[in-house]
Amino acid sequence: MTWALILAALWVLANLAASYAPLALSERISPGRLPVELLARGEARRVRFYVGETVASYAFSAWAPPWTVVIFNRRFFARATPELLRFVVAHELGHAAAGHHILRWVAVVSGAALLPAVRRALARQEDSADAYATRLTGFKKEFFEQLK
């Protein structure tokens, strides 16, 4: 029993540490380069934005306690229109407001993400964040060719 608890604790700690790994190769984005009206929202206090070399086409986000971190692909960030950047930032704020990153992290670490019902629920989080971004920006995801 003791070994099982120790292994479980090590598993959780290793996964927490892995959340910070992408930050080692990324640079924090100064707030002046992001939509100020979105950064003024309450949920933005728990979100940190970075830019780096990522395999993601435009950005990815994760839970790195106590924050949600968003890492933009460097080329995407350099070329994104202000409207596109507003939409993506609002989308990530939608995830933060709903606690999606924490739920996703727990699902992955616990192994629950292997269950089809949980995978469907995690996929619906993207639709929820898109709807949140549409409410904040007035744009729909389909408006942006880069996000298709």
C-alpha positions as a Python dict, from the first residue, in 0.01 Angstrom:
ca = {
    (1, 'M'): (0, 0, 0),
    (2, 'T'): (280, 242, 89),
    (3, 'W'): (460, 179, -241),
    (4, 'A'): (140, 241, -435),
    (5, 'L'): (96, 577, -263),
    (6, 'I'): (457, 671, -327),
    (7, 'L'): (429, 575, -695),
    (8, 'A'): (101, 767, -730),
    (9, 'A'): (257, 1075, -568),
    (10, 'L'): (561, 1052, -799),
    (11, 'W'): (330, 1016, -1102),
    (12, 'V'): (139, 1331, -1006),
    (13, 'L'): (458, 1527, -934),
    (14, 'A'): (616, 1420, -1265),
    (15, 'N'): (305, 1530, -1453),
    (16, 'L'): (301, 1864, -1271),
    (17, 'A'): (665, 1919, -1364),
    (18, 'A'): (591, 1827, -1728),
    (19, 'S'): (340, 2112, -1743),
    (20, 'Y'): (627, 2359, -1706),
    (21, 'A'): (865, 2201, -1959),
    (22, 'P'): (743, 2398, -2265),
    (23, 'L'): (805, 2724, -2080),
    (24, 'A'): (1180, 2660, -2077),
    (25, 'L'): (1198, 2730, -2451),
    (26, 'S'): (941, 3009, -2462),
    (27, 'E'): (935, 3381, -2394),
    (28, 'R'): (665, 3560, -2199),
    (29, 'I'): (461, 3798, -2415),
    (30, 'S'): (442, 4150, -2281),
    (31, 'P'): (81, 4255, -2213),
    (32, 'G'): (113, 4544, -2460),
    (33, 'R'): (124, 4293, -2747),
    (34, 'L'): (-211, 4136, -2654),
    (35, 'P'): (-570, 4270, -2665),
    (36, 'V'): (-592, 4493, -2358),
    (37, 'E'): (-972, 4467, -2328),
    (38, 'L'): (-946, 4090, -2295),
    (39, 'L'): (-659, 4102, -2047),
    (40, 'A'): (-876, 4323, -1822),
    (41, 'R'): (-1122, 4035, -1770),
    (42, 'G'): (-1113, 3851, -1439),
    (43, 'E'): (-1021, 3511, -1584),
    (44, 'A'): (-714, 3664, -1751),
    (45, 'R'): (-546, 3699, -1410),
    (46, 'R'): (-490, 3321, -1414),
    (47, 'V'): (-350, 3305, -1768),
    (48, 'R'): (7, 3364, -1883),
    (49, 'F'): (89, 3405, -2254),
    (50, 'Y'): (414, 3295, -2417),
    (51, 'V'): (560, 3262, -2765),
    (52, 'G'): (793, 2986, -2876),
    (53, 'E'): (878, 2722, -3131),
    (54, 'T'): (586, 2481, -3113),
    (55, 'V'): (457, 2201, -3329),
    (56, 'A'): (108, 2341, -3283),
    (57, 'S'): (-18, 2527, -3587),
    (58, 'Y'): (-109, 2836, -3387),
    (59, 'A'): (-108, 2778, -3012),
    (60, 'F'): (-157, 2529, -2733),
    (61, 'S'): (-240, 2569, -2371),
    (62, 'A'): (-198, 2372, -2052),
    (63, 'W'): (-242, 2392, -1679),
    (64, 'A'): (79, 2485, -1499),
    (65, 'P'): (-37, 2554, -1144),
    (66, 'P'): (-142, 2811, -1048),
    (67, 'W'): (-185, 2935, -1406),
    (68, 'T'): (-314, 2837, -1741),
    (69, 'V'): (-30, 2891, -1988),
    (70, 'V'): (-81, 2962, -2356),
    (71, 'I'): (214, 2920, -2592),
    (72, 'F'): (172, 3070, -2938),
    (73, 'N'): (366, 2941, -3233),
    (74, 'R'): (621, 3215, -3303),
    (75, 'R'): (539, 3243, -3677),
    (76, 'F'): (165, 3244, -3613),
    (77, 'F'): (199, 3519, -3352),
    (78, 'A'): (411, 3732, -3585),
    (79, 'R'): (164, 3703, -3875),
    (80, 'A'): (-174, 3696, -3698),
    (81, 'T'): (-414, 3980, -3766),
    (82, 'P'): (-541, 4168, -3461),
    (83, 'E'): (-885, 4008, -3507),
    (84, 'L'): (-741, 3657, -3522),
    (85, 'L'): (-525, 3718, -3217),
    (86, 'R'): (-828, 3853, -3025),
    (87, 'F'): (-1025, 3540, -3113),
    (88, 'V'): (-751, 3299, -3006),
    (89, 'V'): (-686, 3488, -2680),
    (90, 'A'): (-1062, 3493, -2608),
    (91, 'H'): (-1080, 3118, -2685),
    (92, 'E'): (-806, 3047, -2431),
    (93, 'L'): (-977, 3271, -2175),
    (94, 'G'): (-1289, 3060, -2229),
    (95, 'H'): (-1091, 2751, -2131),
    (96, 'A'): (-958, 2931, -1822),
    (97, 'A'): (-1300, 3062, -1717),
    (98, 'A'): (-1449, 2711, -1732),
    (99, 'G'): (-1152, 2535, -1569),
    (100, 'H'): (-1102, 2314, -1875),
    (101, 'H'): (-726, 2285, -1836),
    (102, 'I'): (-750, 2151, -1483),
    (103, 'L'): (-1018, 1900, -1587),
    (104, 'R'): (-810, 1790, -1887),
    (105, 'W'): (-498, 1750, -1673),
    (106, 'V'): (-686, 1536, -1419),
    (107, 'A'): (-839, 1325, -1698),
    (108, 'V'): (-499, 1259, -1856),
    (109, 'V'): (-308, 1193, -1533),
    (110, 'S'): (-578, 964, -1395),
    (111, 'G'): (-612, 773, -1721),
    (112, 'A'): (-979, 870, -1752),
    (113, 'A'): (-901, 1035, -2088),
    (114, 'L'): (-880, 684, -2234),
    (115, 'L'): (-1255, 638, -2182),
    (116, 'P'): (-1465, 730, -2488),
    (117, 'A'): (-1719, 931, -2287),
    (118, 'V'): (-1444, 1139, -2127),
    (119, 'R'): (-1276, 1195, -2465),
    (120, 'R'): (-1606, 1324, -2606),
    (121, 'A'): (-1647, 1555, -2308),
    (122, 'L'): (-1294, 1689, -2356),
    (123, 'A'): (-1363, 1748, -2727),
    (124, 'R'): (-1676, 1947, -2637),
    (125, 'Q'): (-1455, 2183, -2437),
    (126, 'E'): (-1319, 2319, -2766),
    (127, 'D'): (-1670, 2404, -2887),
    (128, 'S'): (-1741, 2571, -2554),
    (129, 'A'): (-1424, 2783, -2577),
    (130, 'D'): (-1508, 2876, -2937),
    (131, 'A'): (-1855, 2991, -2830),
    (132, 'Y'): (-1700, 3195, -2548),
    (133, 'A'): (-1460, 3359, -2795),
    (134, 'T'): (-1748, 3437, -3031),
    (135, 'R'): (-1939, 3606, -2747),
    (136, 'L'): (-1636, 3820, -2657),
    (137, 'T'): (-1521, 3911, -3007),
    (138, 'G'): (-1824, 3881, -3232),
    (139, 'F'): (-1628, 3653, -3466),
    (140, 'K'): (-1692, 3286, -3540),
    (141, 'K'): (-1402, 3045, -3576),
    (142, 'E'): (-1504, 2975, -3936),
    (143, 'F'): (-1423, 3339, -4021),
    (144, 'F'): (-1050, 3264, -3988),
    (145, 'E'): (-892, 3054, -4260),
    (146, 'Q'): (-587, 2986, -4035),
    (147, 'L'): (-804, 2803, -3780),
    (148, 'K'): (-971, 2560, -4022),
}
